[in-house]
């Protein structure tokens, strides 16, 4: 009976660790993992001819609290960009407990 209770308890701990609420879903898909994720990829392409300037905007989630503005507009303002060349994203997630989503805008 004791082994059964211990097995059920360990299974419950495993399920809780794998179902954190700070997970981030990339805009355009991509790989993700329950333990550790660090990915980046494309979001959009604009009509600017060059990409001399770079602007970033980040949102962060810790356990069940998320905050921040990772919008393209915020990244453009942070980088002083008026015309977009292209937009990328970066995602980092650790055990579903801590996660960040960063929008990176390149342009003029």
N, C-alpha and C positions, 0 to 999 in steps of 0.2 A: 504494500500500500504506500509505503514511504517513497519508493522508487517511482511510482505512478505520479504522486503529487509533485515530486521534483521534476519529472519529465514534463508535466503540464506547465509548471512554473517556468521552466527554461524555454518552452515553446512560446509562451506568452511574452516573455522578455524579447525573444527573437522577433516576434511579430511587431511589437511596439517599436523596436529599433529600426525595423525596415519600413515603417509607415509614418515617418516624420512629416510634419506639416509645413516645413520650410522648403519644400522642393520647388524648383524652378523649371518651367517648361520653355524650351527655346522657341522663338517665334517661328522659325522655318524648319523645325524638326531637328534631328541630330541625335547623337548617342547620349544616353544617360545611364547612371548607375545608382544603386541604392546606397553604396558605401561612400564613394568619392567620384565626383564628376568635375572635369575641367575641359570645356569645349569652347570653340568659337566658330563663327560661320557668317555667311552673307545675309543681309536683310533686303537691301534695295540698291538701285543704281539711279543716279541723277543725271543732269545734263551739264554740269560744270566741266570745263576743259582741263582743270588741274586740281591737285589735292595738296596744296601747300599747308593748309591748316588742318588741325585735328581737334575735335571736341569730344568729351566723354560725359556721360551721365549714368549714375549707378543707383540701383535700389538694392536694399539688403533685407533679408529675413532671418530672424533668430527665433527658434522654436516656433511659436504660433503668432509672432508679431512681425509684420513686414512694413517697411517705410522707405521712402525715397522716390525720386522722379527719374526714371530711366527713359524718358521720351526722347524722340529725335529732336524735337524743338528745344528741350533743355540742353542736349548735347551741342546743338548748333549755337545756342547762346553762350555756353561755357567756352566754346572755341572761337567765337566771333565769326561764325560762318554764315554767309548769306546764300551761297549756291552749293548744292550737294553734288559731290562726285560719286561717292558710294557710302553705304552704311553697313557696318558689321556689328556682331554682338559677341559677348564673352559671358559664359556661365560657369560658376563654381558652386558646388554643393558638397557638403560634408555630412554624411549620415542623416540627411534630412533635417538636421538641427540648425545648420548655418548655411545660408545660400546668398549669392550675389548675382545680379544680372546687370551687365554694363553694355550700354549702347555707345558705339564709337562711330562718329561721323567724320568723313574726310571731305574737304571741299575748299572753296575760295572765300 
